[in-house]
Amino acid sequence: MSAKKYWVYIVASHSGTLYIGMTNNLYVRVQQDKSGEIEGFSSQYKCNRLAYWESFDDVLKAINREKQLKGWRREKKVALIER
């Protein structure tokens, strides 16, 4: 049985709005963000440019990392993306 992968990712809009999410299929999720297929924050603010991602083998670690990143100030998120 192959191990499942999970990704925590940041997508950005052209104006600089950031959205942080988690998925088990990064390619599909980015395509959904680009097309605006899923209603919500990323669609409303046109966050459709993949800026950063991390992969995890454990869903709980991915969820915890997503929560951690969402709690950061914008400056820290931008610094992570620019690294």
LINLIN-V475483 format. One record per helix or strand of 2 or more residues. SS is the DSSP state (H for helix, E for strand). FROM is the first residue (numbers start at 1). TO is the last residue. Records with the same first field share a line. If there is no record, write none. Layout:
BEGIN
SS = FROM-TO, FROM-TO
END
This chain:
BEGIN
E = 6-12, 18-23, 49-56
H = 26-35, 41-44, 59-71, 74-82
END
